[in-house]
Amino acid sequence: MAKRPADSLGNDADALKDGERPMKPSNGEEGNFEDEFEDEYESEDEIFEAGVDGRPDEEREEEGRDAMDVDQQTFIPGRNQLEKGQTLSPDASAYDMLHTLSTTWPCLSFDIIRDALGDNRKHYPATMYAAAGTQAESKKANDNELMVMKMSGLSRMDRDRMEEDSDEDDDEDESAEPILETKSIPMSSTTNRIRVHQCPPTSSSKPPTTLTATMTEDASVLIHDITPHLASFDTPGTSLTPNQSKSISTLRMHRTEGYALDWSPLIPQGKLLTGDNDGKIFLTTCGEGGKFTTDTRPFTGHQSSVEDIQWSPTEATVFATASSDGTVKVWDVRSKSRKPQISVAVSDTDVNVLSWSHQTAHLLATGADDGQWAVWDLRQWKPLSAATAAPAPTPVASFNFHKEQITSVEWHPTDDSIVAIAAGDNTLTLWDLAVELDDEESKDTADAKDVPPQLLFVHYMEMVKECHWHPQIPGLVMGTGNGGFG
């Protein structure tokens, strides 16, 4: 990312813009471009040496540097510090698409919703749907809401100005003004975590039933059916009734708030796990008639809060949890003891987040409070046994690039070597674990010290809390932070 002084651009009214030449007022007459260098130079060589405005190129370049002090060096958050008056500016050439969205209140959590627009979409402008929960001030808790969002007109970055003449027709099709449409569901408490689940449609003429589960600051778990809210975006004139915005189930089995929440990807009708700050994990199942029932016997084993939870992508009864006690545990819902089958200490600090690879099911990624994130091969993890003590497993990959807590980690939905990370150092980073350094290559990347070669991309985002890949648009990542969505 480039950095430049915030007030570096002057307001010289006579300054040239984009190489334009100044024109005299036409006084009501049709104006022509004036050749200000006519008969002044005798050869093309002299014109080339003098530059476009009659001055040597060196003189113009020096003036340009004085007018706008742009530092093009690699800026690494957590390593480099902005000087007073400097701001970060994204390098447009690094993005295919970049949009930001501000909301009245920040959102700690969101989830992307699958749609019927097709998979592997690469055309622009793009359209996507998402659900998010807000974090209003404590004095304005009733201002909280669950937002169902449709974002359309998401156009490609306009970074090819020099080629716009040849691509003008194509650009007209791919450029558009971004449009945000929202449907609001009132909430009385901050959303700690929200996750979306879609049940198969009952007939080919109906859309899937889209449910949201929301863990709130008041220790409740609310389940909403947002199917009518999504349908209203594409059906003009549709009005939603107050009953359609009421929760279809409110679960109150937790005594303390929590952040761990996940729907099973293998149970179509809906099976939900929730974990709280007391270290208790509850299982809730949707039965016939759409009624949700919670097993009152919690899973226990963590010595502190359950920070994250995720179902196995391949085994319908297995799930993993991350805890502030520094461990990751693997469980089986069929266990009568309600105790973990495997427990591994993966950090000396809180383990905040985890992600199970959907492409390679034996790979699990974790992110900790000390800024370290790691990848583990679950085939090396041995079941708990009182008779033997297995040696502690080591990660197959580990990175300490981030200097603040890891707040989100997620595997790419179709590439088992790509991982997205969000961290407290205000960065959202992308990594490619398939990249390896040859013996002859430098340990530094692009002359930036302490940067692993697996680091693909760094995006600056204020207080980023969570990030997700879009499952149907390759390469699209969305994040949420104090400044809104990006």
Disulfide bonds with the S-S distance in Angstrom:
none
